[in-house]
Amino acid sequence: MMFPSSIRRYLLATMAAVCLPGLGTLGYLAYDAVRDVRTNHRLSGLVEADRALLLTGNAIRSDRGKAQTSLQANDDADTTIRAIVETSRNQIATAVAKLGAADLPEHLVLAEAILQAEKAMQGRIPDLNGEAAKPRAQRSLAATMPWYNAVGNIEAALTNASDAASLAVRLADPALAELQGFKATAWRLRSSYGTQCSLLRAPLGSGQVLTPAQWKQLGELRGASNAAQAQLRQLATRVGVSPDLARKVEVATSEVATANQTMDQLLGKLGQGSSAVIGAQDWTTMCNGPFAAIVDAVTQSLDDMQATTAAQTNHALTRLALIGGLLVALLGLCAASWRGIQKRIANPLTGMNAALVRMQDGEVDKAVPAAPCPDEVGALSNALEAYRENLVKVRALEEQEREAATMRLARAQSMEAVVSDVGDVVSAAAAGDFSARLEIHDADPQMQKLVAGINEINAVVDSATSEFSRALSAVAGGDLTVRVDADYRGKFAELKGAINETVDRLSTTVRTIQATSAEVELAAREINLGADDLSKRTEEQASSLEETAATTEELAASVKASAQGSRQAASIANEAMETAQSGGAIATRAVDAMARIESASQKISDIIRVIDDIAFQTNLLALNAAVEAARAGDAGKGFAVVASEVRTLAQRSGEAAKDISALISSSNTEVGDGVKLVRQAGDALTRILGASQKVAATIADISSAAGEQANGIDEMSQAVAHLDEMTQQNAALAEESAASAASLTGRIAQLNDLVAAFKTGPETAARAHLQPQTPTIKLFTAPPKRAGDKIAMAANSGSEPARLRGLAQAAFVQAKAPPSEPARPAPARKVANSRAGDAGWEEF
């Protein structure tokens, strides 16, 4: 079966369907929180191991440099070296222990590699001790290189283990990947920088020049160092980086950059002697300076990793506690809900089910058990009890109903016969026969009253329909004097009043139509005569306007030609103005050029004065030289000859400078005159330009005025053409009006014939009212001449402008006339300069 057979089982399944998903979800969330706690504990151990491995590698690398420095600088290096070796052994042991405690799958292999490298380094310590036992002057760093390289192998093993821990951290939590990037980049910077220090220790200590291979290696290391610095600065600018880490990165990169500059300065001193450029202790101190800042930045990134993992662990623990509390609360809620369902739903429903089974078996005497609470189940229990009580009452009522049914059957049989007769009468009434009547004997008073009412209805309807039919037949025959006089009540009285009122209104309407048709016939005849007269006068007016339109078109063409000439003159004036402007610009440039020439001449004069001064000083020197040569005697004769030649040359130079100065002064005078003339020419061109602009403006005004006149005359020509077209349409409308008036006269005669057939009163009154009167024909006289017509007629005796002004005035008079009904358009007629619409007239 698809559903449980018991409501108790169904409710249990429903509770399980509701509670189990929530419990499962909370259980999964709790498991996820536990997993996050374990993951963050693992990450914390990995970060701690990474810190120990990284710092141990840095320490043994630094101690390696200290050991070499001690060999070069200290007489008693053995004590220092023993302390360094012991410290390195302890640090390596601590790092291996941290690596073993970390949750790293390959930690055994990595720890074994570190221990093997340490064992190899321990085998090289005697070489180091042997060099330390020698006098300082006899010690050689080359003999300690096997130990140096063995320490490098330990550092490589530690770095490899650190990289494995870092990779595990990056894979487990992407949030720590960026901090791992800080650490890796800073360590690359420390490695490249430290390798530079190791590479340059021997050359700077001996003063020897670097070999090409060393220069190449130094360039590669310097490039790696600069790249690491740039990457660290870029990482420090990202969002989310702690201020402490950014500050320490800036300090580390700055110190490395400063140390690199110091190295470059020291490299410039190589090859200048065989002595050391810098002492071993000083070199170690300088190199170790940035190491502390780099390690500080790396340590800060590791601290930030630890802080991040700690925060994530606390968040996971808080989430686990919250989810655990929700899980316990949900379990309690589900248990309490199931207990309430059992008490308030399942048990009462079981009792009601038993009561229903008893009622189905006919046992209605036992009451239904009451529910424990007044809720929906309680209401259902009460309803079931009420249903049981109603069943008891229904059984009593059924007995009474059986007795009443026997009595109703006897009465129905007596009614059947009466209903059959009533159906026949109603069928006849539906067919329009209201003469049928009912007869009944031996019936109860109510039935007899019904039969009497039906007979009375038939009698009233039969009388009313006969009377109404007679009146409407008379109206259909044209007799509007008939009336319904019988007395009726109710709707028949309303129908009687409506028929009489309709006949009265129809009689009044027909009399009014008869009188109106006679008057309309007379008016139609008068309209016909007036339309004929209007048609003739409109044709004469159309002919006059057509001649006026032709004359206006010729005038418009003449004014357009004048406007075109004005525009050409304006164009020529503009060209002259542009030429004058160009000449003014050329004159301005000439003035500027003369000014530059004048300035250059002044500078040449200054140079000539300097040359003159030099010649004067040379002459003095030559005199002094001659005096000294004379003092020297024979030994200075050659020098005296040279001094004499120099003096002669100086005098010639002075004379040439004076001549050139005179020429330059004359040239400056001429240049000044030229500048004045060019400026005068520029002023004249400026005045010419101003006059040209005024002429161009005047011609432009003339051209604009001529164009406006041409436009006005063109629009006036179009307006006259439009008037001509409207006059032609009016003529056609007048002809159509005459035809319509004639047709109207015929239609009125037909209307008189139709209404004459109606009888509305006494015959004599109708004849007197319909007597046609003698029509009074009014002859339409020509209306007085309009102002526009008089002006148009006077155009032949006056000038052309006066005639045009008259036409414009007539157009304005027509525009101010009251609007009339739009006439049907006359047959199209081609008119010069005419438009399809009246847009031109409105614009005019």
Sequence and secondary structure as in RCSB ss.txt:
>XXXX:A:sequence
MMFPSSIRRYLLATMAAVCLPGLGTLGYLAYDAVRDVRTNHRLSGLVEADRALLLTGNAIRSDRGKAQTSLQAND
DADTTIRAIVETSRNQIATAVAKLGAADLPEHLVLAEAILQAEKAMQGRIPDLNGEAAKPRAQRSLAATMPWYNA
VGNIEAALTNASDAASLAVRLADPALAELQGFKATAWRLRSSYGTQCSLLRAPLGSGQVLTPAQWKQLGELRGAS
NAAQAQLRQLATRVGVSPDLARKVEVATSEVATANQTMDQLLGKLGQGSSAVIGAQDWTTMCNGPFAAIVDAVTQ
SLDDMQATTAAQTNHALTRLALIGGLLVALLGLCAASWRGIQKRIANPLTGMNAALVRMQDGEVDKAVPAAPCPD
EVGALSNALEAYRENLVKVRALEEQEREAATMRLARAQSMEAVVSDVGDVVSAAAAGDFSARLEIHDADPQMQKL
VAGINEINAVVDSATSEFSRALSAVAGGDLTVRVDADYRGKFAELKGAINETVDRLSTTVRTIQATSAEVELAAR
EINLGADDLSKRTEEQASSLEETAATTEELAASVKASAQGSRQAASIANEAMETAQSGGAIATRAVDAMARIESA
SQKISDIIRVIDDIAFQTNLLALNAAVEAARAGDAGKGFAVVASEVRTLAQRSGEAAKDISALISSSNTEVGDGV
KLVRQAGDALTRILGASQKVAATIADISSAAGEQANGIDEMSQAVAHLDEMTQQNAALAEESAASAASLTGRIAQ
LNDLVAAFKTGPETAARAHLQPQTPTIKLFTAPPKRAGDKIAMAANSGSEPARLRGLAQAAFVQAKAPPSEPARP
APARKVANSRAGDAGWEEF
>XXXX:A:secstr
  S SSHHHHHHHHHHHHHHHHHHHHHHHHHHHHHHHHHHHHHHHHHHHHHHHHHHHHHHHHHHHHHHHHHHH S
 HHHHHHHHHHHHHHHHHHHHHHHHHS  TTHHHHHHHHHHHHHHHHHTHHHHHHHHHS GGG  GGGGHHHHHH
HHHHHHHHHHHHHHHHHHHHHH GGGHHHHHHHHHHHHHHHHHHHHHHHHHHHHHHT    HHHHHHHHHHHHHH
HHHHHHHHHHHTSTT  HHHHHHHHHHHHHHHHHHHHHHHHHTTTTS SS SS HHHHHHHHHHHHHHHHHHHHH
HHHHHHHHHHHHHHHHHHHHHHHHHHHHHHHHHHHHHHHHHIIIIIHHHHHHHHHHHHHHTT  SS     SSSS
HHHHHHHHHHHHHHHHHHHHHHHHHHHHHHHHHHHHHHHHHHHHHHHHHHHHHHHTT         S  HHHHHH
HHHHHHHHHHHHHHHHHHHHHHHHHHTTBTT    S   THHHHHHHHHHHHHHHHHHHHHHHHHHHHHHHHHHH
HHHHHHHHHHHHHHHHHHHHHHHHHHHHHHHHHHHHHHHHHHHHHHHHHHHHHHHHHHHHHHHHHHHHHHHHHHH
HHHHHHHHHHHHHHHHHHHHHHHHHHHHHHHHGGGGHHHHHHHHHHHHHHHHHHHHHHHHHHHHHHHHHHHHHHH
HHHHHHHHHHHHHHHHHHHHHHHHHHHHHHHHHHHHHHHHHHHHHHHHHHHHHHHHHHHHHHHHHHHHHHHHHHH
HHHHHTT B S HHHHHHHT                HHHHHHHGGGTS HHHHHHHHHHHHHHHHHS        
      TT  SSSHHHHH 
